[in-house]
């Protein structure tokens, strides 16, 4: 499978939010209470990702396979006080 990594576009926000919810539901099972994980809703998070993409910070990249967003990464400056 060939993957392409590119800067996220505004239209990617729903896919990014959906991936975030699914990964949290799997990665944090038995760590975070299940009712919290079950109640997670990607549509509630779309605006957050859309804002990050439009502001350009943090930087958001997506991985695409066969024209579909299958993963993402976001990164920015360190927010720790005193860090350089």
C-alpha positions as CSV (number, residue, x, y, z in Angstrom):
1,X,0.0,0.0,0.0
2,X,1.4,3.4,-1.0
3,X,0.8,6.2,1.4
4,X,1.0,9.9,0.8
5,X,1.7,12.4,3.6
6,X,0.6,16.0,3.0
7,X,-0.5,19.1,4.9
8,X,-4.1,18.8,6.1
9,X,-6.8,20.7,4.3
10,X,-10.0,22.1,5.9
11,X,-12.0,19.2,4.3
12,X,-9.9,16.7,6.2
13,X,-11.3,17.8,9.6
14,X,-14.1,15.2,9.8
15,X,-11.7,12.4,8.9
16,X,-9.2,13.5,11.5
17,X,-11.8,13.8,14.2
18,X,-13.1,10.4,13.3
19,X,-9.7,8.8,13.5
20,X,-9.0,10.5,16.8
21,X,-12.2,9.1,18.4
22,X,-11.5,5.6,17.1
23,X,-7.9,5.6,18.3
24,X,-8.9,6.9,21.8
25,X,-11.6,4.2,22.0
26,X,-9.1,1.5,21.3
27,X,-5.9,2.8,22.9
28,X,-7.5,3.9,26.2
29,X,-9.9,1.0,26.7
30,X,-9.6,-0.2,30.4
31,X,-7.7,3.0,31.2
32,X,-10.4,5.7,30.8
33,X,-14.0,4.8,31.9
34,X,-15.8,3.1,29.0
35,X,-18.9,5.3,29.2
36,X,-16.7,8.3,28.5
37,X,-15.1,6.6,25.5
38,X,-18.5,5.4,24.2
39,X,-19.8,9.0,24.4
40,X,-17.0,10.4,22.3
41,X,-18.5,12.0,19.1
42,X,-16.3,12.9,16.2
43,X,-18.7,15.6,15.0
44,X,-18.1,17.6,18.3
45,X,-14.3,17.6,17.5
46,X,-14.4,18.6,13.8
47,X,-14.4,22.4,14.6
48,X,-11.3,22.0,16.8
49,X,-9.4,20.4,14.0
50,X,-10.8,22.7,11.4
51,X,-9.6,25.7,13.5
52,X,-6.1,24.2,13.9
53,X,-5.8,23.6,10.2
54,X,-7.0,27.1,9.2
55,X,-4.7,28.7,11.8
56,X,-1.7,26.7,10.7
57,X,-0.6,26.0,14.3
58,X,-0.2,23.3,15.4
59,X,0.8,21.9,12.1
60,X,-1.4,19.1,11.0
61,X,-0.4,16.4,8.5
62,X,-2.5,13.6,7.1
63,X,-1.6,10.2,5.7
64,X,-3.6,9.1,2.7
65,X,-4.0,5.7,1.1
66,X,-6.1,5.2,-2.0
67,X,-7.4,8.7,-1.7
68,X,-8.6,8.3,1.9
69,X,-7.3,9.9,5.1
70,X,-6.0,7.0,7.2
71,X,-3.9,8.8,9.8
72,X,-2.7,12.2,11.0
73,X,-0.1,13.9,13.0
74,X,0.0,17.3,14.6
75,X,3.0,19.2,16.1
76,X,4.0,22.6,17.1
77,X,6.3,24.5,19.4
78,X,7.1,23.2,22.9
79,X,4.7,24.8,25.4
80,X,6.8,24.1,28.4
81,X,8.0,27.2,30.2
82,X,11.7,27.7,30.0
83,X,12.2,25.2,27.2
84,X,14.1,26.3,24.2
